[in-house]
Amino acid sequence: MATTYTFPNGFRVIYENPAHPTDATIINAFCKVGSIFEPSHLRGVSHFIEHMCFKGANKHRNIQQIFKVYDDIGAYFNAYTAKQYSCYVSQFDNAHATRCITTIAEIMLLSTFNKIEYEKELNVVIEENVRNSNDYESIAEDLTSAMLYKGSVYSYPVDSLKYHKIVDKWDYNEVFNFYHSFYVPENIVFSIVSVIPFLKIKHILENSYFVKRYPRIPPRINMNNTISPKMCISPQDKMRIQMFPISGLNTIYICLGFRTCSSFSEDKYPLEILSVLLGGKYTSRMKLLLREKHGLTYSSSVSTQYYETSGDLVIFAITDNENIIRNFKHQSKHGKTAHKVVRKREPNGGTKKKSTRQKLPGVFPVISEMLHRLIRSGVSAEEIHNAKTFTRGKQQMDLEKVNEPVEYNGTELLLGNAENLIRYNELYETKYADITTAHVNRVIHKYFKPENMCLSIVGGNLPSRSVIEKYCRGIFR
């Protein structure tokens, strides 16, 4: 069972033993700061601060000294920034727990923000965003997210090249104050899975900067109490479509999303089962249709995301621009082009063979028809059973790997209802085991509506908007 504890300074820890004894400890240290907390003139600053925390701290003055702590013992250390939080991840041998934990506390809470490193790292972050500007999958996802969450802070990407058009637009002192306002013990959750007894972990934390007093360099400006993220989404009365042409690109990225429920809604559990049977496994509807039946694309998926007031289910596929709408060529199993043979009746009563290319549907018509059938006919009991079996098996595998439980525990404590926290290994029996066909069909009819749908198509030689709109209307015919 997960153990939670709040220290007098507000710093929180959630601890769990691994499913099986292991010599490795894994931690996720979450700071509740991300893109949703940023004022408009500091967009992207949370991601930049995550970078700066690696550039030098109180005792370890530069990045080489910080990473030497982990390199010398073969430990893993990394970080990432999301819309709701920044997370610092480490996995290490149990024997080095004290050293690794105290170092993470130091870099999170005592980053020095050396001005020379500040300027250098700003250019590194800009270069990272330059590379991402050619990541067309991310572009499609960002466009869809912007439409799904239009009007709220969740419509903005975590970082973007457009945030950094002017290199020196950020005031150093304001960035430093932003860091010191959010990177405080009461805004951090420390999630750990380890065989090391909880009392020993608690003792290590008590002697780290997460809990013990540490020097404050500038006076704090309590920005996290003055910034109130705008959660309200702009009303939508019909589907939103955005075409993003890129000259010379032979590939097309399709990202079709439906606005769904919040992270506090029970609807998210049948939606998770739905996402599995639609695109979450090799024998899902979309993979069988697109790849096995029609041979159109290898890359397709279905994902879900939930925030405080809303969430989404997103269907994603990649194809070449010849196959998005209509594919006329069909390869037989012998590798030769197959033709449909039509016998045309002649005036004298005979027949004449006429060979025509077989007209097969493209990727977007297949997805459109799949969604139409889903809305019209729902899902079968067999599909629900198989999706639940898959979900249970995957969660058991996640317990073996530990990574998923440590992230789940941390985000649930940081963002969810801590009093009703469900242990990861009890999640299936508590939330998924009793899901029925009726539950899944209910959420389909509740959320799969034109006013909840947003679509972005990115790529070269795109079909006309009118053609795409026709197939979109076909979903709800």
C-alpha positions in Angstrom: 0.0 0.0 0.0 1.2 3.5 -0.8 2.3 5.6 2.1 1.9 9.3 2.0 3.4 11.9 4.4 3.5 15.7 4.6 6.4 17.4 6.3 5.8 20.5 8.4 7.0 22.8 5.5 4.4 21.3 3.1 6.7 19.0 1.2 4.9 15.8 0.3 6.2 12.3 -0.3 4.4 9.2 -1.5 6.2 5.9 -1.0 5.5 2.4 -2.3 7.3 -1.0 -2.2 7.9 -2.5 -5.6 5.8 -5.6 -6.6 9.0 -7.7 -6.5 12.2 -7.0 -4.5 14.8 -5.1 -6.5 18.1 -3.5 -5.9 17.0 -0.4 -7.8 15.1 2.6 -6.5 13.2 4.9 -8.9 11.9 8.4 -8.0 9.9 11.1 -9.7 10.1 14.5 -8.1 7.2 16.7 -9.3 7.1 20.5 -9.1 3.7 21.9 -9.8 4.8 24.4 -12.5 4.2 24.1 -16.2 3.0 26.0 -19.2 -0.5 26.6 -17.7 1.0 28.8 -15.0 3.0 31.1 -17.3 2.0 34.7 -18.1 1.8 35.5 -21.8 5.2 37.3 -21.8 7.0 34.3 -20.2 5.6 31.4 -22.3 8.1 28.6 -22.4 9.8 29.6 -19.2 9.0 26.5 -17.2 10.8 24.3 -19.8 13.7 26.7 -19.7 13.9 26.6 -15.9 14.0 22.8 -16.1 17.1 23.1 -18.2 18.7 25.7 -15.9 18.3 23.4 -12.9 20.9 21.1 -14.5 23.4 24.0 -15.0 24.7 24.4 -11.5 23.5 24.5 -7.9 24.7 25.4 -4.4 27.4 22.7 -4.0 27.6 21.3 -7.5 28.5 24.4 -9.3 28.2 23.1 -12.9 26.5 20.5 -15.0 29.6 18.3 -15.1 29.6 18.1 -11.3 25.9 17.3 -11.2 26.0 14.5 -13.7 29.2 13.1 -12.2 27.1 12.2 -9.1 25.0 9.9 -11.3 27.6 8.8 -13.9 30.0 7.5 -11.2 27.4 5.0 -10.0 25.7 4.2 -13.3 22.4 5.9 -12.4 19.8 7.4 -14.7 18.8 11.0 -14.4 16.6 13.2 -16.6 13.7 15.6 -16.6 10.7 16.8 -18.6 8.2 19.6 -18.6 4.4 19.1 -19.1 1.5 21.6 -19.1 0.7 21.0 -15.4 4.1 20.2 -13.9 7.9 19.7 -14.3 9.3 16.3 -13.3 12.8 15.1 -12.4 13.3 11.4 -12.8 16.1 9.2 -11.4 16.8 5.5 -11.1 19.7 4.2 -9.1 21.2 1.4 -7.0 19.7 1.3 -3.5 23.1 1.7 -2.0 23.4 5.3 -3.3 19.9 6.6 -2.3 21.2 9.3 0.0 23.6 10.7 -2.5 21.1 10.8 -5.3 18.1 12.1 -3.4 20.0 14.9 -1.7 21.5 16.0 -5.1 18.0 16.2 -6.7 16.8 18.3 -3.8 19.8 20.7 -4.3 19.4 21.2 -8.0 15.6 21.7 -7.8 15.7 24.2 -4.9 19.2 25.8 -5.1 19.9 26.4 -8.8 22.3 29.3 -9.1 21.1 30.6 -12.5 24.6 31.6 -13.5 24.2 34.4 -16.0 26.7 33.1 -18.5 25.0 29.6 -18.4 21.7 31.4 -18.6 22.5 33.0 -22.0 24.1 29.8 -23.3 21.1 27.6 -22.3 18.6 30.0 -23.8 20.2 29.4 -27.1 20.2 25.7 -26.5 16.4 25.8 -25.9 15.9 27.9 -29.0 17.9 25.3 -31.0 15.7 22.5 -29.5 12.6 24.3 -30.7 14.1 24.9 -34.1 14.4 21.1 -34.4 10.9 20.6 -33.1 9.5 23.0 -35.7 10.2 20.3 -38.3 8.5 17.6 -36.2 5.3 17.4 -38.2 3.7 15.0 -35.8 4.0 17.5 -33.0 2.7 20.3 -35.2 -0.4 18.3 -35.9 -0.9 17.4 -32.2 -0.4 21.1 -31.2 -2.9 22.3 -33.7 -5.5 19.9 -32.5 -4.8 20.6 -28.9 -5.2 24.4 -29.6 -8.6 23.8 -31.1 -9.8 21.3 -28.4 -8.8 23.7 -25.6 -9.3 27.0 -27.3 -9.8 29.8 -24.8 -8.0 28.0 -21.9 -4.4 27.8 -20.9 -4.2 24.2 -22.1 -4.4 25.4 -25.7 -0.8 26.5 -25.6 2.1 24.1 -26.2 4.7 23.6 -23.4 7.3 25.3 -25.6 7.5 26.7 -29.1 9.9 28.5 -31.4 7.4 31.4 -31.6 8.0 32.0 -27.9 11.7 32.6 -28.6 11.6 34.9 -31.6 13.4 37.6 -29.6 16.3 36.0 -27.7 16.6 38.7 -25.0 12.8 39.3 -24.5 12.9 37.7 -21.0 14.1 39.7 -18.0 16.7 37.7 -16.1 15.4 38.8 -12.7 11.8 38.0 -13.6 12.7 34.5 -14.7 14.8 34.0 -11.5 11.8 35.2 -9.4 9.5 32.9 -11.3 11.7 30.0 -10.5 11.9 30.9 -6.8 8.2 31.3 -6.6 7.3 27.9 -7.8 10.3 25.7 -6.8 9.4 25.7 -3.1 8.9 22.6 -0.9 5.2 23.0 -0.5 4.8 22.9 -4.3 6.7 19.6 -4.7 5.6 16.0 -4.5 8.3 13.3 -4.2 7.2 9.9 -5.5 9.4 6.9 -4.8 9.2 3.1 -5.3 11.9 1.2 -3.3 12.6 -1.7 -1.0 14.4 0.7 1.3 12.1 1.1 4.4 10.0 4.2 4.4 11.4 5.4 7.7 14.9 5.5 6.2 13.6 7.4 3.1 11.9 9.8 5.4 15.2 10.3 7.3 17.1 11.0 4.0 14.5 13.6 3.0 14.6 15.3 6.4 18.3 15.9 5.9 17.9 17.1 2.3 17.0 20.6 1.1 13.4 19.4 0.5 12.9 19.7 4.2 15.8 21.3 6.0 16.2 25.1 5.8 18.2 26.4 2.9 19.4 29.9 1.9 17.0 32.1 -0.1 18.9 34.3 -2.5 16.3 36.9 -3.7 13.2 37.9 -1.9 10.3 35.7 -3.1 7.5 37.1 -5.3 4.7 34.7 -4.7 3.7 34.3 -8.3 2.0 31.0 -7.9 -0.7 32.8 -5.8 -1.2 35.6 -8.3 -1.4 33.5 -11.5 -4.8 31.9 -11.8 -4.8 29.6 -14.9 -7.8 30.2 -17.2 -9.5 26.9 -17.5 -12.7 27.9 -19.4 -12.9 26.5 -23.0 -14.5 28.6 -25.7 -17.9 27.3 -26.7 -18.0 25.2 -29.9 -21.1 24.5 -31.9 -19.6 22.6 -34.9 -16.5 20.6 -35.7 -13.2 22.5 -36.1 -10.9 21.7 -39.0 -7.4 23.1 -39.7 -5.4 22.4 -42.8 -1.6 23.0 -42.6 0.0 22.6 -46.0 3.8 22.1 -46.2 5.2 22.4 -49.7 7.3 19.5 -51.0 6.3 17.1 -48.2 5.1 13.6 -49.4 3.7 12.6 -46.0 0.5 13.6 -44.3 -0.2 13.7 -40.6 -3.8 13.3 -39.5 -4.8 14.2 -35.9 -8.5 13.9 -35.0 -9.6 14.6 -31.5 -12.8 14.6 -29.4 -13.2 16.7 -26.3 -14.1 14.5 -23.4 -14.1 14.6 -19.6 -12.0 16.0 -16.7 -9.5 14.0 -14.7 -12.0 13.8 -11.9 -14.8 12.1 -14.0 -15.5 8.4 -13.8 -16.1 8.5 -17.6 -12.3 8.4 -18.1 -12.2 4.7 -17.3 -14.6 3.5 -20.1 -12.9 6.0 -22.4 -9.6 4.3 -21.6 -11.1 0.9 -22.6 -12.5 2.5 -25.8 -9.0 3.9 -26.7 -7.5 0.4 -26.3 -10.0 -1.3 -28.6 -9.8 1.5 -31.1 -6.1 1.9 -31.4 -4.2 0.8 -28.3 -3.2 -2.8 -29.3 -2.1 -4.7 -32.4 -5.6 -6.1 -33.0 -7.5 -2.8 -32.4 -10.1 -1.7 -34.9 -8.0 1.0 -36.5 -4.8 -1.0 -36.9 -6.7 -4.0 -38.4 -8.5 -1.7 -40.8 -5.6 0.6 -41.9 -2.8 -1.9 -41.9 -4.1 -5.4 -42.3 -7.3 -5.0 -44.4 -6.3 -2.1 -46.6 -2.5 -2.0 -46.4 -2.5 1.8 -46.0 -0.3 2.8 -43.1 1.8 1.3 -40.4 1.6 4.3 -38.1 -1.6 4.9 -36.2 -2.6 5.3 -32.6 -5.2 6.5 -30.2 -4.3 8.4 -27.0 -6.1 10.1 -24.1 -5.4 13.0 -21.8 -7.3 14.5 -18.9 -7.0 17.9 -17.2 -9.0 19.7 -14.4 -12.0 20.7 -16.5 -11.8 18.7 -19.7 -9.9 16.0 -21.5 -9.5 14.5 -25.0 -9.4 11.3 -27.0 -7.1 11.7 -30.1 -6.8 9.5 -33.2 -3.6 9.9 -35.1 -2.3 8.4 -38.4 0.5 9.0 -40.8 0.2 8.3 -44.5 1.6 9.4 -47.9 -0.4 12.1 -49.7 -1.6 9.6 -52.4 -3.3 7.4 -49.8 -5.1 9.9 -47.6 -8.3 9.9 -49.6 -8.3 7.3 -52.4 -5.8 4.6 -53.4 -6.4 3.1 -56.8 -3.6 0.5 -56.8 -3.9 -2.8 -55.1 -1.1 -5.2 -54.8 -1.9 -8.9 -54.9 -0.1 -11.4 -52.7 2.3 -12.2 -55.6 3.3 -8.5 -55.8 1.5 -7.8 -59.1 -1.0 -5.0 -59.6 -4.5 -6.5 -59.3 -7.3 -5.3 -61.5 -11.0 -5.7 -61.3 -12.3 -7.5 -64.4 -15.7 -6.3 -65.7 -17.6 -8.2 -68.4 -19.4 -5.8 -70.7 -22.3 -7.2 -72.7 -22.0 -6.7 -76.5 -24.9 -6.0 -78.9 -24.5 -9.5 -80.4 -25.1 -11.1 -77.1 -21.5 -11.9 -76.3 -19.3 -10.3 -73.6 -16.1 -8.4 -73.7 -13.5 -8.3 -70.8 -12.7 -4.8 -69.6 -10.0 -4.4 -66.9 -10.2 -1.5 -64.4 -8.1 -0.6 -61.5 -9.8 -1.5 -58.2 -10.9 1.6 -56.2 -9.9 1.3 -52.6 -10.6 3.7 -49.7 -7.8 5.9 -48.4 -6.8 6.5 -44.8 -9.2 9.3 -44.0 -12.3 7.6 -45.4 -11.4 4.4 -43.5 -11.2 6.4 -40.2 -14.4 8.3 -41.1 -16.3 5.1 -41.7 -14.8 3.4 -38.6 -16.1 6.3 -36.4 -19.5 6.3 -38.2 -19.9 2.6 -37.4 -18.7 3.1 -33.9 -21.3 5.9 -33.2 -24.1 4.0 -35.0 -23.5 0.4 -33.7 -21.3 0.8 -30.6 -18.8 -1.8 -29.5 -19.3 -5.5 -28.9 -19.1 -7.5 -25.6 -16.1 -9.4 -27.1 -14.2 -6.2 -27.8 -14.8 -5.0 -24.3 -13.7 -8.3 -22.8 -10.5 -8.3 -24.9 -9.7 -4.6 -24.1 -10.1 -5.2 -20.4 -7.9 -8.3 -20.5 -5.3 -6.3 -22.4 -5.5 -3.4 -19.8 -5.1 -5.8 -16.9 -2.1 -7.5 -18.5 -0.5 -4.2 -19.3 -0.9 -2.9 -15.8 0.7 -6.1 -14.4 3.7 -5.5 -16.8 3.9 -1.9 -15.6 4.2 -3.1 -12.0 7.2 -5.2 -13.0 8.8 -2.1 -14.7 8.0 0.2 -11.7 8.1 3.3 -13.9 4.4 3.6 -14.4 3.4 3.2 -10.7 5.9 5.9 -9.5 4.6 8.4 -12.1 1.0 7.4 -11.4 1.4 7.9 -7.6 3.1 11.2 -8.0 0.6 12.8 -10.4 -2.3 11.5 -8.4 -1.0 13.1 -5.2 0.0 16.3 -7.0 -3.1 16.8 -9.1 -5.8 14.4 -7.8 -7.7 13.6 -4.7 -5.0 12.5 -2.2 -7.6 11.2 0.3 -9.1 8.7 -2.2 -5.8 7.7 -3.9 -6.1 4.2 -5.4 -3.0 2.1 -5.4 -1.8 1.3 -8.9 -2.0 -2.5 -8.5 -5.6 -2.0 -7.3 -6.6 0.2 -10.2 -7.9 -2.5 -12.5 -10.2 -4.2 -9.9 -11.4 -0.8 -8.6 -12.1 1.0 -11.8 -11.9 -1.3 -14.9 -13.2 -4.7 -13.9 -16.9 -3.8 -13.9 -16.9 -1.8 -17.1 -19.5 -3.1 -19.5 -20.5 -2.6 -23.1 -23.2 -0.2 -21.9 -20.6 2.0 -20.1 -18.5 2.3 -23.2 -21.4 2.9 -25.6 -22.7 5.6 -23.3 -19.4 7.6 -23.4 -19.3 7.2 -27.2 -22.7 8.9 -27.6 -21.9 11.4 -24.9 -18.6 12.7 -26.4 -18.4 11.7 -30.0 -20.4 14.7 -31.4 -19.6 17.3 -34.0 -19.3 20.1 -31.4 -16.6 18.1 -29.6 -14.5 17.2 -32.7 -11.4 19.0 -33.9 -9.2 17.9 -36.8 -5.8 19.0 -38.1 -4.2 17.7 -41.3 -0.5 18.6 -41.9 1.5 17.7 -45.0 2.1 18.2 -48.7 -0.4 18.2 -51.5 -3.4 18.2 -49.2 -6.8 17.3 -50.4 -9.3 20.2 -50.7 -11.0 21.3 -47.5 -14.4 20.5 -49.0 -13.4 16.9 -49.5 -12.2 16.6 -45.9 -15.4 18.2 -44.7 -17.5 15.7 -46.7 -15.9 12.8 -44.9 -16.1 14.5 -41.5 -19.9 15.0 -42.1 -20.0 11.3 -43.0 -18.9 10.4 -39.4 -22.2 11.7 -38.1 -24.6 10.9 -41.0 
